[in-house]
């Protein structure tokens, strides 16, 4: 079976039509999924409802929504609604998000995320099965259920970088969705998934591997490398410590330090030569043939469904070049 390819776009992209248009174009060309991350911009459940009305076959999903952003019941209601609106094409992606977003936007204390993730997934699954919610906080209340058709088959994905959350994904999720995770380390993540699946009593049923991978396609190698460097520099230097800590744990500490030094005291979007391995490990980039070659490494390393994260504010020509670059790897389309 041909490995699937999905599309996504950074939250820095705030052009409404560019977002919905990407879903429609991906659907037409034969891409397999369209996933939106929720941070500090639009409500992605509303955008995905619009995308459902503009598409016919592509999978739609949250990629991801933070577990501090909404109650489990609100997420279950949104998931059930999008499942119905899309004709069963919706997948719910959940993640721990970051302390800055939980506390600085949602005014919610960021606590150890593992118990919250377990509780959230357990409650959402129960509600989607048509059952009453298993209350964990207000346990003396009368537990309610949703007044909508059950959707027990709706997939739940868990984003994870650390070992413990990856094991939880193996135990509870239908897919594991890491971001900014080296392709050569996917096998290590799969081992953690296997440990979690064993703990969950289904050692032969592992979640699919759905990494989100930044993608930059350009007409020259130099321009593509510049875009890839911007991606790495942005996430290593401006998004707190989550990604730099993850990469350091995986053995890329010196490269991370080199990127930090090259972008201090002011952000330059530069990745120096001695951190080149981060570009090769984390980004799909290059001219169209080179970009396809690099994406192929992810499939060969065990990715079932890599999701390509596009830069914000691409011109129509840049977006067309990117989408057409991977078209030879697609099965469907107009």
Secondary structure, DSSP 8 states (H G I E B T S, - for coil): ---EEEEEE-TT---HHHHHHHHHHHHHHT-SEEEE--SSSS-HHHHHHHHHHH-SSSEEEES-EETTTS-HHHHHHHHHHHHHHTTS-EEEEEE---HHHHHHTS------HHHHHHHHHHHHHHHHTT-----SSSTTS-----SS---TT-EEEE---SHHHHHHHHHH-SEE--BS--GGGHHHHHHHHHHHHHHTT-TT---EE--EEEEEE-SSHHHHHHHHHHHHHHHHHHSTTHHHHHHHHTT-HHHHHHHHHHT-SS------GGGHHHHHHH-EEESHHHHHHHHHHHHHHT-SEEEEEE-TT--HHHHHHHHHHTGGG-S---
